[in-house]
Amino acid sequence: MRLLNKNPKSRIGVNDKNEIRKHPFFKSIDWNKLYNREIEPPVMLTMEEEGDNEEIQYLKQLEKAKFRDVDYGKDNQTLNRVK
């Protein structure tokens, strides 16, 4: 399938974006309705209480880890982490 080709230069749509629209996989999509946001999403996710959602908690932990203070020694080794 050209749509999922590993080589970016040979993927469908590289030369012409309309190539993607014409692909049989997308034949049921009304592109005008999609563009105008007139199509209902096939799945509506609902959020329970934020504290109960494991995925949200995991993403918050990842975000906090990005901004954690770190001290480095002369050899660029981590000395300690300050919370």
WOQUI-V144392 format. One record per residue. PHI is phi in radians with two decimals (* if undefined). OMEGA is omega in degrees with one decimal (* if undefined). Layout:
# WOQUI-V144392
<<PHI	OMEGA> <PHI	OMEGA>>
This chain:
# WOQUI-V144392
<<*	-177.5> <-1.21	-178.0> <-1.13	-176.6> <-1.88	-177.3> <-1.11	179.9> <-1.15	-178.8> <-1.41	-177.2> <-1.01	-177.2> <-1.29	-178.5> <-1.93	178.3> <-1.28	176.8> <-1.16	178.7> <1.64	-179.6> <-1.14	-177.6> <-1.54	-176.5> <-2.63	-177.3> <-1.13	178.9> <-1.18	175.8> <-1.03	179.5> <-1.18	-179.3> <-1.05	-176.9> <-1.50	-178.4> <-1.12	-178.5> <-0.96	-179.9> <-1.06	-175.6> <-1.80	-173.9> <-1.10	-177.3> <-1.49	-177.1> <-1.50	171.8> <-1.57	-171.8> <-1.12	177.4> <-1.17	177.3> <-1.11	178.8> <-1.10	179.7> <-1.07	-178.9> <-1.51	178.8> <1.02	179.6> <-1.75	-179.0> <-1.80	176.6> <-1.28	176.2> <-1.11	-178.3> <-1.18	-179.2> <-2.35	175.3> <-1.94	179.2> <-1.43	176.0> <-2.01	-179.0> <-1.78	171.6> <-1.37	176.4> <-1.00	-173.7> <-0.99	-178.9> <-1.15	-177.8> <-1.55	-175.3> <-1.53	-176.5> <-1.13	-178.4> <-1.15	178.6> <-1.10	-179.9> <-1.09	178.9> <-1.11	179.5> <-1.11	177.3> <-1.13	178.3> <-1.12	177.8> <-1.09	-179.3> <-1.13	178.4> <-1.10	-178.2> <-1.12	179.2> <-1.10	-172.8> <-1.88	179.5> <-1.32	178.3> <-1.24	-179.6> <-2.37	175.2> <-1.83	-178.4> <-2.10	175.1> <-1.48	-178.8> <-1.09	-178.9> <-1.65	179.7> <1.07	174.5> <-1.58	179.9> <-1.20	178.8> <-1.54	179.6> <-2.81	177.4> <-2.07	178.1> <-1.75	-179.7> <-1.54	*>>
